[in-house]
Amino acid sequence: QVQLVESGGGLVQPGGSLRLSCAASGSIFSDAMRWYRQAPGKERELVAVIITGGFTNYADSVKGRFTISRDNDKNTVYLQMMSLKLEYTAVYYCPADGGYWGQGTQVTVSS
C-alpha cells in the first residue's frame, strides 16, 4: 500500500521549535525527498530537499533555522525547525517522486 504520512505539526510560539516527520512506504521513499509548505492564500513553496548521500538545500527564508534529515532504514524524512517565525505558519508536505502527496501537517506559529 502506498502511503505518505506527515506528522509533528502543532501550535508553537515565535522562537519555538518543532520537529516534523514524514513516513513513506518503501516503494515510494525516493532518493530525493523534499519538504514544501503552503500558507493560506499563498503559493506552495519548496522549503528543503535532501538527497541520498547527504546533499541538502534550503530556501533562503529558512537557512540556519531548519534542518532536513532522513533515516533510510525507517523510510522517514525529518524537518527540524527552530527559531520559528509567524510567517512560517503553513501546512507542510513531503511529497515523494512520482506525484505522491500526503495530507500534510499544520504548523501554526502564534503568540
Secondary structure, DSSP 8 states (H G I E B T S, - for coil): ---EEEE--EEE-TT--EEEEEEE-TTT--SEEEEEEE-TTS--EEEEEEETTTEEEE-GGGTTTEEEEEETTTTEEEEEE-S--GGG-EEEE--BTTTB----EEEEE--
